[in-house]
Amino acid sequence: MSTEPLTSPFVRKRSGRGQDRDRRHSAALGWGAMLLVMVMIPAVVNAQGPSVGTPFVTLGMATGDDPSRGGAVLQIFLLMTVLSLAPAILTMVTSFTRIVIVLSLLRRALGTMQLPSNQIVIGLALFLTVFIMAPVWQKINQAALQPYLDQKISSQQALDQAAAPLRDFMFRQTREKDLALFVDIAKLKRPQHPEDIPTSVLIPSFIISEVKTAFEIGLLLYVPFLIVDMVVAAVLLSMGMMMLPPVMVSLPFKLLLFVLADGWYLLVGSLVKSFI
């Protein structure tokens, strides 16, 4: 059987010279079409009238007749900036840090891991923070916010008067050792009065003090539950129950101890009173 390819007698193979000639003709036709389009577009646009134009976008700055418009835009920008920083302000300069750390350590000490859930822990910490910081907010409202809304003081005076009650709260909860540390890092002179300490030094000192106090409270919470875990583990080991997890057996006893001691009442009461 023949293996030669079947070709039609009407099909001829083009030579290399013929293929080059075809490519040149195609390229010439393409360039000609492009030139024709470039020539025809302006004529069509001019024929349609002056209403048709090319869209463009400009970006620039110009002087305005009303200066209050620029001030309003700047105030909105500053307000959005403050709102974006509100979570950090809430967690760093209030009682929230101590409360949420203590509640998280309590959950670890009980061994419940995910109970109460993160939403419940954070929600309880937020409401306790609002309750503890209510006197401070009232002072800020009376001394700074209301006079500013009544246009009795300027914005700078309002900021200064609003910072005063918050600084007093932070000073009461901050250790002198932490203040001295950040004063030394900032290379400031030894302050003679609390007013000499800038807020940029007071805030990190307050945060460090709050974290240390929270860990101290968490350590005191851990000790009773740790003793329960050790007793249960020793009993199980003496009984030869090597395969039974001690955590599973000790969890009901820890919950029983916490409930009988009215743990939530004692813990929340101690946390709130620690800020008074």
Residue, then its C-alpha position, 0 to 999 in steps of 0.5 A: m500500500s502506498t504511503e505517499p501523501l494525497t495532494s490535489p492537482f489544483v494545489r501548488k506549493r508556493s515558493g519562498r519568493g512568492q511567500d515573501r511577496d505575499r507578506r510584503h503586500s499584506a504589510a503594505l495593505g495594513w499600513g495603508a488602512m491605518l493611515l486611512v483611518m488616521v486621516m478620516i477620524p479628524a474629518v469625521v469629528n469636525a463634521q459632527g460639530p464642536s460638541v464632540g470633544t476628547p475627555f480628559v481629567t485634571l487634578g490641581m489646587a486652586t484658591g477658593d472664595d470661601p475659607s470655611r469650606g477648606g476648614a470643614v474638609l479638614q475637620i472631616f478628615l481629622l474626625m475620620t482619623v480619630l475614629s480610625l484610632a478609636p479602638a486603639i485609644l479605647t484599649m490602651v488608655t482605659s481599663f480594658t487592657r487589664i480586664v481582658i487579660v485577666l478574663s483570658l487568664l481565668r479561662r486558661a486556668l479553668g481549662t475551658m479553652q473556648l468557654p466563655s467565647n472571645q465575644i463574651v470575654i471582649g463584650l464583658a471587658l467593654f461594658l466593665t470598661v464603660f462602667i469604670m471610665a464613666p466618671v472620667w467621661q463625665k468630667i471630659n464632657q463637662a470640662a471640654l466637650q460641652p464648652y467646645l460645642d457651645q463655642k466657648i473654648s477653642s479646639q486646642q483648649a478642648l483637647d487640653q481640658a479633655a486630656a486632664p481627667l484621662r491623665d489623672f486616671m492613668f497617673r493613679q494606675t501607673r507605677e513610678k518605676d515605669l514612668a522613670l523608665f520611659v523618662d530615661i529612654a526619652k532623655l527628659k529632665r527629672p520631672q518635678h510635677p505630673e504636668d511635666i511628664p508628656t502624654s507620649v511618655l505617660i501612655p506607654s508607662f500606663i500600658i506596661s503597668e496595666v499588663k504587669t498588674a493583669f499578670e499578677i492578678g492572673l497568677l493569683l487566679y492560677v494557683p488554686f486551679l493549679i493545685v486542683d490539677m496537681v491533686v487530681a493528677a497525683v490521685l490518678l497516678s496512684m490509682g494506675m489510671m495512666m491513660l485517663p487525661p487529668v484535665m478531663v477529671s479536674l475540670p468538673f472540680k475546678l468548675l465546682l470550686f469556682v461556682l461555690a466560691d462565687g468566682w464571678y462576683l469576687l473577680v469582677g468586684s476585685l477588678v472594678k475596685s482595683f481602679i477606684 
